[in-house]
Amino acid sequence: MTDVTATGSIEGHVRVRMAPSPTGSPHVGLARTALYNWAFARHHGGTFVFRIEDTDKERNTQESYDSLFEVMGWLGLTWDEGPDIGGPYAPYRQSERTDIYVDVLARLKSGGFTYDCYCTNDEVTARRKAGDSKILGYDGFCRELSAEQRSAFVADGREPVVRFRMPEGEITFDDLVRGDITFHTDHVPDFALARANGDPLYTLVAPVDDALMKITHVLRGEDLLSSTPRQIALYDALIAIGVADTTPRFGHLPYVMGEGNKKLSKRDPEAHLMAYRDQGFLPEGLLNYLALLGWAIADDHDVFTLDEMVDAFDIARVNPNPARYDLKKAEAINASHMRMLPIEEITHRALPFLKKAGVVGDPMSESDTQLLELAMPLVAERINKLTEVPEMLGFLFADQVTYDEADVAAVLDEAGRGVVAAAREALGDLSTWSTAAIDDALRAKLVDGLGIKPRNAFGPVRVAVTGRRVSPPLFESLELLGRDRSLARLDAVLA
């Protein structure tokens, strides 16, 4: 029996790792796992290792590899060792560590911890059906082959896979999130460590890398919980052959659930990490929300900074129950972080979106720079995502307004055009073009003179000038547009 027990408090130098595979688009679950590992390392003054698990040659892509670095850089989860910066246990890309795995496989074989398996999948399935076994996985048929049986398989041209011999008895470990968990090895079949062509599998390379890189704590998703007894048994073998010093502590983070009480999958639109960047989320806003998917800094305290999370993070306080993904709450958390940024920082972060939308040039002209500096304070408290900045401010920089058809239909009917005509008359007589003067003139003409409620009075003017019913404050917008452009837009609606 193997028993991996808790030590109470976290002792010694903490080393954790984030080890994604470069297959497909990065998932929000990946970011949540990376965040918890990063926060755990930073809280304990430890080391955060970024490692690439690229043993799946058929599914790995360079695009996915690049996107992992891109999204981790955007999130700001900096690592202390990794493929790009090196470290004492380099290389940090599994495809560059093949010689290490071949050596470990040979040592495991010499120690009697593995055996060659010649069975086909069809043969294993047929034996299970014939024996009416309810245990899935390999049945150990090749564990004790005779020399004659082995020779027959070789003569038949079969190439063996390397399987690990699971020990008999129970494997118990103290999960950092879930407490004591016990598996009986009767339900954990012998598992493959390498393909028939000799290529090592994840089942071998991940524990070997963790051992050689001195990883002390493995924090990962609940979906990997069932593989933990296999890894612990393999660690015992790695310790016996001198590859590992000890077995790391394991903590399995809760599932993230999507719609319909199903696990959030890569097929769900809200699962794609890069989409949040493209939609104008702040990385600190998204990370704040992801932190809440299984952990809380305090009751009734949903908005916090990464520094506050690092100070408070305790892996023992992670809730093992599944967490439900709520996009609306993610957007609300992001909006709160937007309010925490100074206007200059919002402007800096919004610039790429303004340039991509063609609102401003690249590089920006001096006049556009000055206009943006004056306009940003008008919308800084109104925007929830950075993509809203071009939508809110685009009218100020455009020669012609792009009208929202629904807004035009809603307020620029015959009565609305009458309001615009009255506004044009009031503004045309102004001697001073300022926010205060515009405010006084429009209120006097539309509210006091025509008896129209402010909401109905200013809506048609807003759409005529900005193209939308949702915009920065009207009077300030008119001042920034200037007399000539403002009057020209009112005239265009009346033409």
N, C-alpha and C positions, 0 to 999 in steps of 0.2 A: 504494500500500500504506500502511495505517495501522499504526503501531507504538506501542503504549502500554507503556512499559517501567517497570521498578521503579526506585526511587531508593534502595534499601537501607533505611536507617532511616526512621522517620516524621518528616517535617520540616514545620515551619510549624504554624499553628493548626488542629487537627483539628475538622472539622464533619461529623457523621453524622446520619442521620435514620431514624426509624421511620415508615413511611407506610402504615398499614393501610387497607383498604376497609371501610366499615360495612355489610357483607353477612354475615348469618348470625351464628353464635356464635363468639366468639374461640377460637382453636385453640392448643394447646400449642406448635406450631411458631412461631406468632406471638410467643409469650412468649420462646422460645429466641432468636429473631432480635433481639427488642427487648433482651434481656439482653446479648447479645454487643455490640450497638451501644452500649448504655449503658456497659458495662464498658470498651469501647475508648475511648470519649470521656472517661470519668472517669480512666482510666489515663494518658492523654496530656494531661489538663487541658484538654480540648476542650469542644465544645458538642454537646448532644444535642437534636435537633429532633424534635418530634412533629407530623406532618402527616397530614391526612385526605385520602385519594384517593377522592372520591365522585363520579366522573364517570359511573358506571353508574347512571343514574337509575331504571331499572326494578328493580334489585335492592337499592338502598340503603334502609335503614329507620332511623327515629329510634331505635328500640329497640337496634339494633346499634350505632349511633353512641354512644348513652349507655353501652352495655356496654363499649365500648373504653376510655372514660375510667374507668369503674368498676373494670375489671380491672387497668388500669395503675396506678390509685391503690392498689388492694389489694396489688399486687406491690411497690409502693414505688419503681418506676423513674421517678423524677422527671425532667421535661424542662425545658430552659432556654428554649425557644421553642415556641409552639403556639397552637391556636385559642382556648384559654381564657385564656392569659396574654399573647398577642401576641408581638412581637419586631420586629427591624429589617426583616424581609422579609415582613411580614404582607400579605394574609391567608394563613392556613395551612390553609385548606380549599379544595380545588380548585374546587368549585362556585362559589366567590366570586372566581375568578381568570380567568373566561372572556375578558374583554377582553384580558388579557395573551396568551392563546393565539391569539386572533384576530390580534393584531398580529404575533406571531412567525410564524404561518402566512403572512401577507402578505409578510413580509420573506424567508422561505424561498422563496416563489414568485418574488419579484423577483430573487432570487439564482440562480434556475435549479435549485434543489435539489429541487423537487417538480413534479408534473404532475397533471392531472385524468384520472381513470380512469372510463370509462363502462361497463366490462364487468360482466356479471352473473356470479354464481357458477357457474351452469349453463354459461355460455359458456367460462369458464376450465377447468372440468372436462372439457368436450367436446374442447377443443383439446389438453389434456394426454393424454387417451385416444387421440385421433387421432394424436398425435405420439409415442405410447408413451414419454412422459417419466416418469422416476422421481422428479423433483424436485417436491415438493409446494409449494403456494403460487402466487403470481401469476407469470405468464410474461412480463410487460413489454409486452403487446400495445399499450397506449395510450401508451407512452413517446414515440413520435414520430408522433403523428397528424397528418395533413394538415388544412388548414383545412376542406376539404370533408367529411372524415370526422367532424370535430368538429361541424360544422354539422348533419350528418345525425343524430348522436346527440342533439343538442339539439332538433332538430325532432321526434324520436321521443319527446321528453318525459323523457329520461333525466337524472337528477341525478348528478353525478360525486362520487366520493370523492377525497380528496387523497392521493396516494402519494408516498413519498420515493424518490428515485433512489439506489439503492445503487451505490457506486463499484466499479470493477473491480479485481481483485487480491486480496490477502490482508489480513486484519486480525489483528494479533497483540497480545496484551496479557498482562501479568504478573499473574495472579490471586494475590491475597494469601494464598489457601489452597492453590491448586493449581499455582502456577508458570505458566510460559509456555503459552499456549493460542493456537492459530492457527485461524482460519476462512477458507475461500476464499469470496469473495462470490458465486461461481457457485451456491453452496448456500444463499444468504441472499437470498431474493427481495425485490423492492421491496415496501414495506409501507405500509399505510394510516395516515395521521396524523389524519384527521377523517372522520366519517360524511358521508353525502350531505346530511344536514340541517345540516351545519356543526358539529355537536357534536364537540369534540376527543376523541381517544382516549388511552388510557393510554400508548401508544407515543410520543405527543408530550408529554403533560403532565408525566410523571415526569421525563424528562431536562431539560425546560425549567425545572421547579421546582428540580431539583437545581442547575442552572446559576445561576439567579437567586438561590438561597439559599446559594450558595457552598459546596455540599456537597463535601467533599474525598475521602471514602471511602464507597463504597456496599457495605454488607455485607448480603447477602440469600441466600435459599434457592437450592439447586442447580437447582431447577426453572426458574429464570429465566436460567440460564447461556446457553441458546441465543439469548436476546434481546440479549445483550451486544454482539455485533458490530453489530447495528442501532443500538444506543444510541451506540456509539463513533463510527460513521459520522455519526450525527445530531449528535453533539458537534462533530465537525469542521466541519459546516455552521453550527452555532450560534456557533462561534468566528469563522467567516468573516463572519457578519453582525453580529458584535458583541454577541451575547447572552451567550455564555459566555467565560470567561477561559481555562479549561483543562479537560481531561477528568479526572474523578475516578478514583481507584483502585478497582478492583472486587475483592470477595472473596465467593466462593460457598460457603455453609455446607452441610454434608452433609445428605442426606435423613434424616428420622426414620422408622424402619421399625416397623410394627406386627406383628400376628400373620400367620403364613403368608408371611413375607418380602415383604410388601406395604407400600408407603408408608402411613404413618399418615394416615388421611383424616378429614374432619369427621364422617363417619358412624360412626367408632369411638368407643365410649363414653368411653374414656380420653383422647380428644383434646380434650374440652371443658374449657376453663380454669375457667369459673365453677363447675363441679362440684367442683373441688378445694377451692375456698373453702367451698362448702356442705358438703363432707364433713369439714371441720375441719382441712385441711392448713394449716400455717404458710406464709406467702409465702416466707420465707427458706429453708424446707425444700424447697419445690417448686423455687425458683430454683437452689438448690444442685444438685438432681438434674438440672435442665435444662441447667445449665452442663456437666455431665458428658457430654452428648450431643454429643460432638465435641471436647471439650477436657478436660484434666486439670491440676490445679494442681501435682501431683507424684505419683510412684508411691506406691501404698498410702496415699493421703491423699484420701479421698473426701468427708470432711465439712469444710466451711470456711465462713467468713462472707463476706458480700458485700464487706466491706472487704478481706479477704484476697484475694478474687478480683480486685478492682480493682488491687491492688498487683502481682499476678502475671500479669495477663492479657496474652497475646501472641498476636495474630491468626495469626502465622506457625506457631504450635504447634497450630492447629486441625487435626484429622484430617479429610482429605477423604472418607474412607470412610463409608458409611452407618452411622448409629447406631441400635441397637435399643432401643425403648422397653420398660422393665421396670417394671411397676407395683409389684411387690413391693419392688424396690430403692428406688423413689421413697418408698414408705411407710417403709422402714427409715431412709433419709436424714432423712425428716421426724421420725421418732421420736428420732433423735440430736439434732436441733435442739430438740425439746421438752425434752430433758434439759439443754440449755444455758440455758434460761430460768429466771429466779428465780420462785419460787412466786407472788409477787404479780403478775407479768406473765402467768403462765398463768391465774390467776384472772380478771384483767382481760379476757383474750382469750376465755375460756370463757363469760363472762357472757351474751353474745348467744345462745349455744347453749342455756344454761340457761333463759333467758327464753323463747326460741322453743319449747322443749319443755314449758313450763309448770311447770318444776321450782321456779322462784322467781318472784315477782311483779315487775312493772315499774311503778313503782319497787320495789326490794327493801325488805322490812321490816327493822327493826334486828335482830330475832332471826335472820332468815335470813342477814343479812350476817355476824353473829357465828358462826353455825353453819358457813357456807361457809369462813370464815377458819380454823376449827378442822379442817374436813374436808379441805380441799385438800392439805395436806401428806401425807395418807394415800394419795392417788392420783397425785400429781405425777410420781412415778417409774414409774408403771404405765401411763399413757396414752400412746398413740402419735398420736392425733388429737384435736382439740378436741371432736368429736362424742361421744367416749367419756366425757366428764365427766358429762353428764346421765345416761347409762346407769349409770355407776359410783356416782353420788351421789344419784340420784333418790329412793331408798328413805329417805334421811335426812329429806327434806322432805315426803314424802307421808304422808297420814293412813292410807292403806291400801296394802299392798304389791301391786305388779303382778308376778305370778309367771311365770317362764319355764316353760312346760309341759314342755319336754324335761328341764329340770333337776329339776323336781318329780318327774317319772316316774323319773328316774335315782337319786335319793337319798331321797325321802320315801315309800318303801314301808313296809311294816309294821315292818321292823327300824329304818329311819330314824326313824319316828315314835316308836319306843321310845327312841332316842337323844335326841330332842327332849324327851320326857317326863322323862328323867333330867336333862337340862340345865335344864329348868324347875324341877325340885326343887332342884338345886344353887344356882341363881341366886336363887330365892325366899327362901333363908335368909340372903343376904348383908346385912350391916349397912352396909357401905361399897360404894358403886357406883363403882368405878374400874377402869381397864384392868388394873392389877396384880391386884386382888381377883377380877375376872372370870376372868382367866387362871388364877389358882391354883384357883379353885372348879371350873372346867370340866375342867381337867387332873386334878384329884384325883378327880372323880366319874366322868369318862368314860374317861380313859386309865389312871389307876392303879386306880380302883375296878372298872370293867367290863372292863378289859384291851383296850380298843379302840385300834387305831392312830390317831394324831392325824388323819391324812387322812380316815379313815372316821368319826372321832368328831365333827369339827367341820363336815364337809360338810353334813349335815342341818340343823344349827343355822344355818349360814350361809344356806342357801336359805330356811329358815323366817323369818329376820329380814330378809334383803335381797331375796329373790325370785330370786337368781341364784347359780350356783356360782362366778362370778368377781365379786369385790367388793373393797372396801378391807379391810384387816386386820380380822378378826372382833372381837377383844376391844376395840379402839379404836372400832369401829362401834357396839358395844353401849353403850359409855360415852356416846358422843355421842347415841345414841337416847334414853338415859335409862331408868331402871328400869321405869316404867309402860308405856312404848311397847314396850320389848323383851319384857317378860313377856306383854303383850297379844298380840303377834305369835306367840309360842310357843303361847299358849293357843288362838289361832285355828287353828293347824295341827292341834292335838290335838282340837279340837271335833268 
